[in-house]
Amino acid sequence: MLQPTHRSSRRELASRSNNGIEVRLFWSPDDDALAVTVDEASGESFELVVEPAEALDVFEHPYAYAAFRGCLAHAGLAA
């Protein structure tokens, strides 16, 4: 299982914001890991560690990937 990347050394590769939801794509040079984070204005958030081949698709559709992985229930978010 992929582990969350270290936040201190991460570099933001892309970001987008709409309707109080901020989505970011990060790369960690320490371990060459990629992650997509979602932060909602309500304070809810989640992070998905992704493979390079799926990074942009997860960035564009984070809720679909989170639902598929079962992450939304753990984050207290509804699909």
C-alpha positions in Angstrom: 0.0 0.0 0.0 1.2 3.5 -0.8 1.9 5.8 2.1 1.2 9.5 2.3 4.2 11.6 1.2 6.2 13.9 3.6 4.6 17.3 3.5 7.7 19.3 4.4 9.6 18.4 1.2 6.7 18.4 -1.3 6.5 20.6 -4.3 3.2 21.7 -5.7 2.9 20.8 -9.4 -0.7 21.9 -10.0 -3.7 23.4 -8.2 -7.3 24.3 -8.9 -10.1 25.8 -6.8 -13.8 25.9 -7.3 -16.9 26.3 -5.1 -14.8 26.2 -1.9 -12.9 23.0 -2.9 -9.1 23.2 -3.4 -7.4 20.4 -5.2 -3.6 20.1 -5.4 -1.1 17.8 -7.0 2.2 17.4 -5.1 5.5 15.7 -5.8 8.0 14.6 -3.1 11.5 14.6 -4.5 12.7 12.6 -1.4 10.9 9.4 -2.4 9.6 10.4 -5.9 6.0 10.1 -4.7 2.9 11.9 -6.0 -0.2 12.9 -4.0 -3.4 14.7 -4.7 -5.0 16.6 -1.8 -8.5 17.9 -1.5 -9.4 20.6 1.0 -13.0 21.8 1.4 -14.1 25.1 2.9 -16.0 23.1 5.5 -12.6 21.9 6.9 -12.9 18.3 5.5 -9.9 17.0 3.6 -8.3 13.9 2.2 -5.1 12.9 0.4 -4.6 10.2 -2.2 -1.1 8.9 -3.0 -1.0 8.2 -6.7 1.1 6.5 -9.4 2.6 8.7 -12.1 0.4 7.2 -14.8 -2.8 8.2 -13.0 -1.7 11.5 -11.4 -3.5 13.9 -13.7 -6.7 11.8 -13.9 -6.8 11.7 -10.1 -6.2 15.4 -10.0 -9.1 16.0 -12.3 -11.4 13.4 -10.6 -10.3 13.1 -7.0 -13.8 12.2 -5.6 -14.2 9.4 -8.0 -10.8 7.9 -7.0 -11.5 8.5 -3.3 -14.9 6.7 -3.6 -13.3 3.8 -5.4 -10.6 3.5 -2.8 -13.1 3.8 0.1 -11.5 7.0 1.4 -14.6 9.2 1.6 -16.2 7.3 4.4 -13.0 7.6 6.5 -12.8 11.3 5.8 -16.4 11.9 6.8 -17.3 13.0 3.3 -20.3 11.8 1.3 -19.8 10.4 -2.2 
